[in-house]
């Protein structure tokens, strides 16, 4: 069953509050404590406006009979899970997720992890990590199935396991050639796929066969394109900020100084200790 994700809105606040205080959710959370409605409302207001965070609601399309059972079919979107992405450093994003109580046991967890990982990759992340309690075997299996692996150095807390996935792992879930580590064809003169302005390095794979080399389309080409575009855009914005600082400063110190802006696109701020402290479990 195909799942889709959308940003959380105020209309989702109470559903997310009930999901957050579900006993199973509390059991496997890092904080292990329920939250009050006031605490959740304050956290939710920050979460949906924080440029360093993406709070998403995952939905499934349900088809049901209408008033005329034989003729009318109605479709509606039903929330089945939520995931959150927190940028904890320049190139690393932390993912966390919860499947709704009435939707557990249906195999949704791995699909939600796929959605979250691809979302992070489209934003230019070079690494996606997750903290999972060692006793949470269902969650561990889902992350391992989605291509995550134990990611040393491990956390100091022996009850938690740090898992991680690289872009190659994430793309490998879409493209068998990427999963096998087949090189991309770097001399392609044509663009394959529907995306505009593609970087041709990700259009095709190339590998030897009995007659020389064969090329074929990369099934994760659009995902690779979004990843590369995001990373190039980030580098361009950083270069522009540096150039602006250099032109405004009269001394070397003035040209390199950076006033903290906490902009989601600012690599300098995201690399600072203040930014790094914003990730992880914050009570939700």
C-alpha positions as CSV (number, residue, x, y, z in Angstrom):
1,X,0.0,0.0,0.0
2,X,1.5,3.3,-1.1
3,X,2.0,6.0,1.6
4,X,2.4,9.7,1.1
5,X,3.8,12.3,3.5
6,X,2.8,16.0,4.1
7,X,3.9,18.6,6.5
8,X,2.0,18.6,9.8
9,X,-0.6,21.4,10.3
10,X,-2.5,22.7,13.3
11,X,-5.3,20.3,12.5
12,X,-3.0,17.4,13.3
13,X,-2.0,18.7,16.8
14,X,-4.5,16.6,18.8
15,X,-3.8,13.4,16.8
16,X,-0.1,13.8,17.3
17,X,-0.7,14.5,21.0
18,X,-2.6,11.2,21.4
19,X,0.1,9.4,19.4
20,X,2.9,10.9,21.6
21,X,1.2,9.8,24.8
22,X,0.4,6.3,23.6
23,X,1.9,3.8,26.2
24,X,3.9,2.0,23.5
25,X,5.3,5.3,22.2
26,X,6.3,6.3,25.7
27,X,7.9,3.0,26.4
28,X,10.3,3.3,23.5
29,X,10.9,7.0,23.6
30,X,14.1,8.4,24.9
31,X,12.4,10.5,27.6
32,X,10.0,7.7,28.7
33,X,7.5,10.2,30.2
34,X,4.2,11.5,28.9
35,X,3.7,15.2,28.1
36,X,0.9,17.5,29.2
37,X,-1.4,19.2,26.6
38,X,0.4,22.5,27.4
39,X,3.8,21.1,26.9
40,X,2.8,19.5,23.6
41,X,1.1,22.7,22.3
42,X,4.3,24.7,23.0
43,X,6.5,22.0,21.4
44,X,4.2,21.7,18.4
45,X,4.2,25.5,17.8
46,X,8.0,25.4,17.7
47,X,8.2,22.2,15.6
48,X,6.1,23.4,12.7
49,X,7.9,26.7,12.4
50,X,11.5,25.5,13.0
51,X,13.5,25.7,9.7
52,X,15.8,23.0,11.0
53,X,13.0,20.5,11.5
54,X,10.5,18.8,9.3
55,X,7.5,17.3,11.1
56,X,5.5,15.1,8.7
57,X,2.2,13.2,8.8
58,X,2.2,10.0,6.7
59,X,-1.1,9.0,5.2
60,X,-2.7,6.1,3.3
61,X,-5.5,6.4,0.8
62,X,-8.6,4.4,1.8
63,X,-11.3,3.5,-0.6
64,X,-14.8,2.9,0.9
65,X,-18.3,2.4,-0.4
66,X,-20.5,5.5,-0.6
67,X,-24.3,5.8,-0.1
68,X,-24.9,3.8,-3.2
69,X,-22.8,0.7,-2.4
70,X,-22.9,-0.6,-6.0
71,X,-22.0,2.6,-7.7
72,X,-20.3,5.1,-5.4
73,X,-16.8,4.7,-4.1
74,X,-15.3,7.3,-1.8
75,X,-11.6,7.9,-1.1
76,X,-10.1,9.6,1.9
77,X,-6.6,10.0,3.4
78,X,-6.1,8.4,6.8
79,X,-3.1,9.3,8.9
80,X,-1.1,6.2,9.8
81,X,2.3,7.5,11.1
82,X,4.5,10.5,11.6
83,X,8.1,11.1,11.1
84,X,10.4,14.0,12.1
85,X,13.7,15.1,10.6
86,X,16.1,17.3,12.6
87,X,19.3,18.7,11.1
88,X,22.0,18.2,13.7
89,X,25.0,19.2,11.6
90,X,25.9,20.5,8.2
91,X,25.4,17.2,6.4
92,X,23.6,15.0,9.0
93,X,19.9,14.6,9.7
94,X,18.4,12.6,12.6
95,X,15.1,10.8,11.8
96,X,12.5,9.6,14.2
97,X,9.1,8.1,13.6
98,X,6.0,6.7,15.3
99,X,3.3,4.5,13.7
100,X,-0.3,5.0,14.9
101,X,-1.5,2.4,17.4
102,X,-4.3,1.1,15.1
103,X,-1.9,0.8,12.2
104,X,0.9,-1.3,13.8
105,X,1.8,-4.7,12.5
106,X,0.9,-3.9,8.9
107,X,4.5,-3.3,7.7
108,X,4.2,0.5,7.6
109,X,7.4,1.2,9.6
110,X,9.9,0.3,6.9
111,X,7.9,2.4,4.3
112,X,7.8,5.4,6.6
113,X,11.6,5.1,7.1
114,X,12.0,5.0,3.4
115,X,10.0,8.2,3.0
116,X,11.9,9.9,5.8
117,X,15.3,8.9,4.4
118,X,14.5,10.0,0.8
119,X,13.1,13.3,2.2
120,X,16.4,13.8,4.0
121,X,18.4,12.9,0.9
122,X,16.4,15.4,-1.2
123,X,17.4,18.1,1.3
124,X,21.1,17.3,0.6
125,X,21.9,15.2,3.7
126,X,25.0,13.1,3.4
127,X,24.0,11.0,6.4
128,X,20.7,10.0,8.1
129,X,20.9,8.7,11.6
130,X,18.4,7.3,14.2
131,X,18.6,6.4,17.8
132,X,16.8,3.2,18.7
133,X,16.5,1.4,22.0
134,X,18.2,-2.0,21.8
135,X,15.1,-3.7,23.2
136,X,12.8,-2.3,20.5
137,X,13.3,-5.2,18.1
138,X,10.5,-4.3,15.8
139,X,11.9,-0.8,15.2
140,X,15.4,-2.2,14.8
141,X,14.3,-4.7,12.2
142,X,12.4,-1.9,10.3
143,X,15.5,0.3,10.1
144,X,17.8,-2.5,9.1
145,X,15.3,-3.6,6.4
146,X,15.4,0.0,5.1
147,X,19.2,0.0,4.7
148,X,20.3,1.4,8.0
149,X,23.3,-0.1,9.8
150,X,25.0,0.3,13.2
151,X,26.9,3.6,13.0
152,X,29.9,3.9,15.3
153,X,30.9,5.7,17.3
154,X,28.0,4.6,19.4
155,X,26.2,6.6,21.9
156,X,27.5,6.5,25.5
157,X,24.1,5.2,26.7
158,X,24.3,1.4,26.4
159,X,20.5,1.2,26.0
160,X,20.6,3.1,22.7
161,X,21.9,2.0,19.3
162,X,22.9,4.6,16.7
163,X,21.9,3.5,13.2
164,X,22.9,5.3,10.0
165,X,22.4,5.3,6.3
166,X,24.3,7.0,3.5
167,X,22.9,8.3,0.2
168,X,24.1,5.1,-1.5
169,X,22.1,3.0,1.0
170,X,19.0,5.1,0.5
171,X,19.2,5.2,-3.3
172,X,19.9,1.5,-3.3
173,X,16.4,0.9,-2.1
174,X,15.1,2.3,-5.4
175,X,17.8,1.2,-7.8
176,X,19.3,-2.3,-7.9
177,X,22.4,-1.0,-9.7
178,X,23.0,1.6,-7.0
179,X,22.6,-1.2,-4.4
180,X,25.3,-3.2,-6.1
181,X,27.6,-0.2,-6.3
182,X,27.6,0.1,-10.1
183,X,29.3,3.3,-11.2
184,X,27.3,6.0,-12.9
185,X,28.1,6.8,-16.5
186,X,29.9,10.2,-16.5
187,X,30.1,10.9,-20.2
188,X,26.4,10.8,-21.1
189,X,25.4,13.5,-23.6
190,X,21.6,13.0,-23.2
191,X,19.3,13.4,-20.3
192,X,17.1,10.5,-19.2
193,X,14.0,10.8,-17.1
194,X,11.5,13.6,-16.5
195,X,13.5,15.9,-14.3
196,X,14.7,19.2,-15.8
197,X,18.3,20.3,-15.9
198,X,19.7,16.9,-14.8
199,X,23.2,16.4,-13.8
200,X,24.2,13.7,-16.3
201,X,26.5,11.9,-13.9
202,X,23.3,10.4,-12.4
203,X,21.4,9.7,-15.6
204,X,22.9,6.3,-16.4
205,X,24.9,3.4,-15.0
206,X,27.7,1.9,-16.9
207,X,29.2,-1.6,-16.4
208,X,31.2,-4.0,-18.5
209,X,29.6,-6.9,-20.3
210,X,30.8,-9.5,-22.9
211,X,30.9,-6.9,-25.7
212,X,32.4,-3.9,-23.9
213,X,30.3,-1.7,-21.7
214,X,26.5,-1.3,-21.4
215,X,24.6,1.7,-20.1
216,X,21.2,1.8,-18.6
217,X,19.0,4.3,-16.7
218,X,19.5,4.8,-13.0
219,X,16.2,4.2,-11.2
220,X,17.2,6.6,-8.5
221,X,18.4,9.3,-10.9
222,X,15.7,11.8,-9.8
223,X,16.6,11.3,-6.1
224,X,20.3,11.7,-6.8
225,X,19.5,14.9,-8.8
226,X,17.6,16.4,-5.9
227,X,20.4,15.5,-3.5
228,X,23.1,17.1,-5.8
229,X,21.0,20.2,-6.4
230,X,20.4,20.8,-2.7
231,X,24.1,20.4,-1.9
232,X,25.1,22.7,-4.8
233,X,22.6,25.3,-3.7
234,X,23.9,25.1,-0.1
235,X,27.5,25.6,-1.3
236,X,26.4,28.6,-3.5
237,X,24.6,30.2,-0.6
238,X,27.6,29.8,1.6
239,X,29.9,31.2,-1.1
240,X,27.6,34.2,-1.5
241,X,27.6,34.9,2.3
242,X,31.3,34.7,2.4
243,X,31.6,37.1,-0.6
244,X,29.2,39.4,1.1
245,X,31.2,39.3,4.3
246,X,34.4,39.9,2.5
247,X,33.1,42.9,0.6
248,X,31.6,44.5,3.8
249,X,34.6,44.0,6.1
250,X,37.6,46.3,6.0
251,X,39.9,43.8,7.9
252,X,40.5,40.1,7.6
253,X,38.8,39.6,10.9
254,X,35.7,41.6,9.8
255,X,35.5,39.7,6.5
256,X,35.4,36.3,8.2
257,X,33.3,37.2,11.2
258,X,29.8,35.7,11.2
259,X,26.9,36.8,13.3
260,X,24.7,33.9,14.3
261,X,21.5,33.9,12.3
262,X,20.4,30.3,12.9
263,X,19.2,30.2,9.3
264,X,18.4,26.6,8.1
265,X,20.5,27.3,5.0
266,X,23.5,28.7,6.9
267,X,26.3,26.1,7.1
268,X,28.3,28.2,9.5
269,X,25.4,28.3,12.1
270,X,24.4,24.7,11.6
271,X,28.0,23.7,12.4
272,X,28.0,25.6,15.6
273,X,27.6,24.0,19.0
274,X,24.4,26.0,19.5
275,X,22.9,24.5,16.4
276,X,24.0,21.0,17.3
277,X,22.3,21.3,20.7
278,X,18.9,21.6,19.0
279,X,18.7,18.1,17.8
280,X,17.8,14.9,19.6
281,X,14.9,14.1,21.9
282,X,13.4,17.3,23.3
283,X,10.6,15.8,25.3
284,X,8.6,14.9,22.2
